[in-house]
Amino acid sequence: MNRIVFDIETAPLPDAEDIILKLYPFDPDKVALGNRKDPQKVAEYIEQKRVDHSSELLLKAQLNPALSYVCAIGVLPMLDGELGEADVQIAKTVEDEEALLVWAMNEFKEVRDYRVWVGFNNTGFDLEFLFKRCWINGIATASNLRKGRYWDASHVVDLMQEWSFYNNRNPWSSLDLVAKTLGVQDENRPEVKGKDFYKLLESDFATAMRYLMADLRETKSIAEKILPPMLG
């Protein structure tokens, strides 16, 4: 059995603001006015809430597959515990995303009996985002990763869930926190925030790749720390 670490990065769609107006329209009737009575102040307050509504959704657009696309996928094989050669697929524009998604689904379909896909919050974000972007674009998904309502645990491992012992009361931890806790933080990680990754694809490609590789290496190191050895 071979473990393969993977990670995705996302970017806002060029027309994300227009999509927000269609999918998440602002409803002034739901604005809590508090003690405001003056008609002018009420109108100004509602207008500010209208602006805030779109701004807040845009800030979180990269977490929403209706508002963003997959701009990068990195995979890193862990062959018999050794570090394999990384493969990174890039979509610099939304027009490039289809080829990236098709590539990813073809990789996932090669599960058979010897591949286990390992990520950090991959069942809570990466895989769900990838599948929804495929549905939106009319691309066939790797349904073999699913087992009824759930991801097939024999071929999908979520290190965030492993770290929390699948405790629903406190399931979330960041990759950075767990890597630091285990002493496996990547020394080559640049001072970059994930939400800015897509900007670096144009402005500083080398730094973007350093960031993605740091994510992959840290995920791989966490896997080696907390997962049992693969057999066979």
C-alpha positions as semicolon CSV with decimal commas, in nm:
position;residue;x (nm);y (nm);z (nm)
1;M;0,000;0,000;0,000
2;N;0,126;0,348;-0,084
3;R;0,024;0,669;0,085
4;I;0,001;0,980;-0,128
5;V;-0,016;1,320;0,038
6;F;-0,216;1,587;-0,143
7;D;-0,323;1,948;-0,095
8;I;-0,522;2,202;-0,296
9;E;-0,521;2,580;-0,326
10;T;-0,812;2,794;-0,442
11;A;-0,870;3,133;-0,602
12;P;-1,179;3,358;-0,624
13;L;-1,370;3,345;-0,952
14;P;-1,336;3,663;-1,160
15;D;-1,713;3,715;-1,140
16;A;-1,749;3,621;-0,773
17;E;-1,926;3,949;-0,691
18;D;-2,189;3,890;-0,959
19;I;-2,239;3,533;-0,839
20;I;-2,294;3,659;-0,484
21;L;-2,576;3,883;-0,608
22;K;-2,742;3,582;-0,773
23;L;-2,685;3,314;-0,510
24;Y;-2,673;3,515;-0,188
25;P;-2,888;3,825;-0,242
26;F;-2,897;4,080;0,037
27;D;-3,228;4,094;0,225
28;P;-3,279;4,433;0,395
29;D;-3,575;4,294;0,590
30;K;-3,338;4,072;0,786
31;V;-3,121;4,358;0,910
32;A;-3,152;4,403;1,286
33;L;-3,200;4,776;1,336
34;G;-3,164;4,784;1,713
35;N;-3,284;5,119;1,852
36;R;-3,246;5,306;1,523
37;K;-3,562;5,504;1,439
38;D;-3,451;5,795;1,221
39;P;-3,538;5,702;0,859
40;Q;-3,217;5,849;0,718
41;K;-2,996;5,669;0,970
42;V;-3,189;5,348;0,914
43;A;-3,137;5,378;0,538
44;E;-2,765;5,450;0,582
45;Y;-2,728;5,157;0,820
46;I;-2,903;4,917;0,581
47;E;-2,688;5,036;0,293
48;Q;-2,373;4,975;0,498
49;K;-2,498;4,626;0,579
50;R;-2,555;4,571;0,207
51;V;-2,191;4,659;0,136
52;D;-2,071;4,447;0,429
53;H;-2,277;4,152;0,308
54;S;-2,087;4,123;-0,021
55;S;-1,751;4,211;0,136
56;E;-1,780;3,941;0,402
57;L;-1,873;3,677;0,146
58;L;-1,584;3,783;-0,077
59;L;-1,339;3,752;0,212
60;K;-1,440;3,388;0,251
61;A;-1,488;3,321;-0,121
62;Q;-1,193;3,081;-0,138
63;L;-1,373;2,844;0,097
64;N;-1,681;2,832;-0,125
65;P;-1,674;2,627;-0,449
66;A;-1,957;2,841;-0,586
67;L;-1,733;3,149;-0,564
68;S;-1,385;3,007;-0,625
69;Y;-1,196;2,757;-0,839
70;V;-0,907;2,517;-0,781
71;C;-0,585;2,692;-0,883
72;A;-0,334;2,429;-0,770
73;I;-0,307;2,067;-0,660
74;G;0,007;1,914;-0,520
75;V;0,066;1,543;-0,463
76;L;0,359;1,383;-0,285
77;P;0,392;1,001;-0,284
78;M;0,521;0,829;0,031
79;L;0,656;0,511;-0,120
80;D;0,747;0,262;0,153
81;G;0,804;0,552;0,390
82;E;1,039;0,731;0,151
83;L;0,979;1,075;0,004
84;G;0,859;1,046;-0,355
85;E;0,874;1,309;-0,628
86;A;0,611;1,583;-0,599
87;D;0,372;1,654;-0,883
88;V;0,208;1,999;-0,894
89;Q;-0,072;2,093;-1,133
90;I;-0,151;2,463;-1,179
91;A;-0,453;2,652;-1,312
92;K;-0,349;3,014;-1,350
93;T;-0,699;3,109;-1,468
94;V;-1,042;2,955;-1,429
95;E;-1,020;2,847;-1,794
96;D;-0,735;2,613;-1,694
97;E;-0,929;2,453;-1,410
98;E;-1,109;2,186;-1,614
99;A;-0,786;2,014;-1,716
100;L;-0,665;2,024;-1,356
101;L;-0,989;1,868;-1,226
102;V;-0,985;1,593;-1,489
103;W;-0,624;1,514;-1,398
104;A;-0,712;1,496;-1,028
105;M;-1,012;1,270;-1,079
106;N;-0,810;1,035;-1,298
107;E;-0,548;1,014;-1,024
108;F;-0,811;0,940;-0,761
109;K;-0,974;0,673;-0,980
110;E;-0,647;0,481;-0,971
111;V;-0,712;0,387;-0,608
112;R;-0,752;0,012;-0,666
113;D;-0,603;-0,165;-0,364
114;Y;-0,275;0,014;-0,324
115;R;-0,332;0,388;-0,289
116;V;-0,429;0,580;0,024
117;W;-0,485;0,955;-0,017
118;V;-0,368;1,151;0,286
119;G;-0,443;1,515;0,357
120;F;-0,505;1,764;0,635
121;N;-0,876;1,848;0,658
122;N;-0,910;1,681;0,319
123;T;-1,248;1,527;0,406
124;G;-1,375;1,859;0,542
125;F;-1,245;2,077;0,261
126;D;-1,016;1,954;-0,020
127;L;-1,214;1,657;-0,147
128;E;-1,551;1,824;-0,102
129;F;-1,429;2,135;-0,285
130;L;-1,284;1,927;-0,570
131;F;-1,599;1,720;-0,613
132;K;-1,828;2,024;-0,609
133;R;-1,614;2,202;-0,866
134;C;-1,640;1,890;-1,082
135;W;-2,018;1,890;-1,047
136;I;-2,033;2,259;-1,136
137;N;-1,819;2,196;-1,444
138;G;-1,988;1,873;-1,550
139;I;-1,682;1,655;-1,485
140;A;-1,717;1,293;-1,370
141;T;-1,594;1,245;-1,014
142;A;-1,392;0,961;-0,866
143;S;-1,692;0,800;-0,701
144;N;-1,475;0,508;-0,591
145;L;-1,349;0,729;-0,307
146;R;-1,700;0,732;-0,164
147;K;-1,858;0,463;0,049
148;G;-2,227;0,542;0,089
149;R;-2,257;0,876;0,265
150;Y;-1,890;0,883;0,365
151;W;-1,541;0,887;0,221
152;D;-1,392;0,540;0,197
153;A;-1,167;0,520;0,502
154;S;-0,961;0,245;0,341
155;H;-0,843;0,493;0,075
156;V;-0,887;0,836;0,235
157;V;-0,715;0,952;0,555
158;D;-0,775;1,293;0,713
159;L;-0,490;1,380;0,949
160;M;-0,688;1,658;1,115
161;Q;-0,953;1,405;1,212
162;E;-0,689;1,156;1,321
163;W;-0,528;1,424;1,539
164;S;-0,860;1,502;1,708
165;F;-0,949;1,131;1,742
166;Y;-1,264;1,202;1,539
167;N;-1,399;1,402;1,833
168;N;-1,690;1,608;1,704
169;R;-1,677;1,839;2,005
170;N;-1,338;1,980;1,905
171;P;-1,250;1,857;1,557
172;W;-1,058;2,153;1,413
173;S;-0,683;2,216;1,433
174;S;-0,464;2,399;1,185
175;L;-0,184;2,231;0,992
176;D;0,056;2,491;1,132
177;L;-0,044;2,419;1,493
178;V;-0,014;2,041;1,461
179;A;0,317;2,065;1,273
180;K;0,461;2,289;1,544
181;T;0,323;2,069;1,822
182;L;0,490;1,763;1,670
183;G;0,810;1,952;1,590
184;V;0,786;1,894;1,215
185;Q;0,727;2,248;1,086
186;D;0,899;2,302;0,752
187;E;1,205;2,525;0,780
188;N;1,165;2,641;0,419
189;R;0,809;2,766;0,460
190;P;0,777;3,127;0,339
191;E;0,591;3,392;0,540
192;V;0,281;3,365;0,324
193;K;-0,087;3,323;0,405
194;G;-0,281;3,058;0,219
195;K;-0,545;3,308;0,109
196;D;-0,275;3,493;-0,088
197;F;-0,143;3,187;-0,270
198;Y;-0,331;3,260;-0,593
199;K;-0,183;3,611;-0,610
200;L;0,168;3,465;-0,589
201;L;0,107;3,245;-0,892
202;E;0,137;3,563;-1,098
203;S;0,364;3,781;-0,885
204;D;0,609;3,531;-0,730
205;F;0,568;3,178;-0,864
206;A;0,875;3,042;-0,684
207;T;0,743;3,152;-0,344
208;A;0,402;3,005;-0,424
209;M;0,566;2,669;-0,495
210;R;0,771;2,689;-0,175
211;Y;0,449;2,744;0,017
212;L;0,270;2,450;-0,145
213;M;0,569;2,220;-0,099
214;A;0,590;2,318;0,269
215;D;0,225;2,216;0,311
216;L;0,295;1,881;0,145
217;R;0,610;1,811;0,344
218;E;0,447;1,902;0,675
219;T;0,147;1,684;0,597
220;K;0,381;1,398;0,509
221;S;0,578;1,445;0,834
222;I;0,259;1,448;1,042
223;A;0,144;1,131;0,869
224;E;0,473;0,961;0,955
225;K;0,433;1,068;1,318
226;I;0,073;0,966;1,386
227;L;-0,028;0,698;1,137
228;P;0,065;0,332;1,181
229;P;0,310;0,184;0,930
230;M;0,161;0,058;0,606
231;L;0,163;-0,317;0,561
232;G;0,204;-0,496;0,232
